[in-house]
Amino acid sequence: MVRIWNEVVEEGIAFPQEELLDETSGKEFFDSQTYCGAAEDTESGEILGLYILHPNNVGRCGHICNASYAVSSAKRGLHIGEMLVSDCLEKGREKGFGILQFNAVVASNIHARHLYERLGFTRLGTIPRGFRMKDGHFEDICPYYHIL
């Protein structure tokens, strides 16, 4: 899971994190989530992708959760992301959340945006220049939500 997470962080086009995880920080990071889901090749045991699920806020907004998804670059295009998001919607409900919200979907991440819209997420608008790409330029972000 750490390897796949770091792969997305290193790409610098989707996650806000800039620091890579090591074995220790990875265990702490994944253990701190409400839930971690993984897509596994049942024959080889290889992890193909993963997601993290956690509260988006606290108190009066604690019923809103947030999630991040990562699929191994070698396994993209196989609909693993769709399986992860669908599972996450179910787990969010099971964990007692009422809304799943994505704060910062990069506008140029069209594959993710099309997937979210196909699965019934609602786009809230656009935040201009909300994400700093790895090369330093800024791109818009599009928050999304889905009632659970």
N, C-alpha and C positions, 0 to 999 in steps of 0.2 A: 504494500500500500504506500509506503514511503517513497519507493522508486517512482510509482505512477504520479503521486502527488507532486514530487519534485520536478518531474518532467513537465508538468503544466506550469509550475512556478517559473522554471527556466525559460519556457517559451515566452513568457512575459506578455501574453495577449488576452488573458482571461481572469486569473486570480489576482486579488490585490496584494497578496503576500509577496515579499521579495526575498525573504530568508528561506534557505533550504532546511529541510528537516534531516536530522541524523537519527540513529536508532533510538537514542534517549528522548530527544525532543519530539520525535514522531510518536513514540508510545504515549508520552504525556499529552500531546495534541489530540490523538485519536481517542484516548481514554477520557478526555474532558468533554467529548461530544455527548449529546443525548442518545444518539444512535449512529453507528457506522454500518453501512451496507456495502457488500462487495459482490461483484459478478465473478464467478469462478468457473473455470473449465473443469468440469467434474472428472474428466479422465486424467488430466495432467496435474490438477491442483493449482494451475497458474491463475493468479488474480488478473482479470482483464480490465476491470474498472471498479470504481468505488464512489461512495458519497458519504458526506457528513451531514447530520441533521442536528440542529440546536436552536434554542430560543433566539429570536431576532431582537428581542428587547426584554424588559423586566416589568414586574408589577402589572399595571393596567393594560399593558401591551404584551404581556407574557404569553398570551394565547396565539401569538404570531411566531411561526418558526421560520428558519432560513436554512438553506442547504447549498452545498457545492458539490459538483460532480467532476470526476476525472476518469478518462478512458485512456488506456495505453495507446500510444500513437500507432503501434503495430496492429491494433485491433479496431481502429476507428472505421466507421462505415458499415459496421455489422449490427447496428441497432442496439448496441449495449447501453448507450445513453438513454434510449427510450425505456429499456427495462429498468434501469436505475431510477429514473424519474418516476415511473409508474409505481415502483416499490416504495419510493420515498413518500409519495402521496398517501399510500396505505399506512406506512409507519407513522407518519405525522398524525393521522387520525388516531391510530392506536395509542400514541403517546399523549393524546389529549389536546393537541393543538387544533385550532379552528381555521387558521389561514397559513398558507405557505407563501412567503414573499421572497423575491430575489431583488436585492438592492442595486446590483451593479452588473447587469448583463451588457457586455460591450456591444455597441450597435453593429459592428462589423462581424460579430459572431452569428452569422445568418443561420447556420445549421442549428445551433442551440435555440435561437429565436423562433425558427419555424417549428421545431419540436415542441417548444413550450406552447405556442399558439395552437398547434394541432391537438395538444393534450388539454386544452381548455383554459390556459392561463390568460389573464387579461393584462395588457400593457398599460401602464399608468402614465406614460409620457416619455419625455426625453430630458436628460440632464446634460446640457452641452459641456463638452470637454471634461467629463467626469472621471475619465480613466487615463492614467499615464501609461502608455505602452512602453515596452522594453527599450525601444529606440529613442524614447523621450518625447515623442509627439502625443498629443491628447486626442482621444476619441470620445464621442458621446456614449452615455450609458442609458439603458432602458429598464427601469424597474418593472417587474411583473408580479402578479399575485394570483393565487388559486384558492378558492374557498374549499376547505376540507369537509 
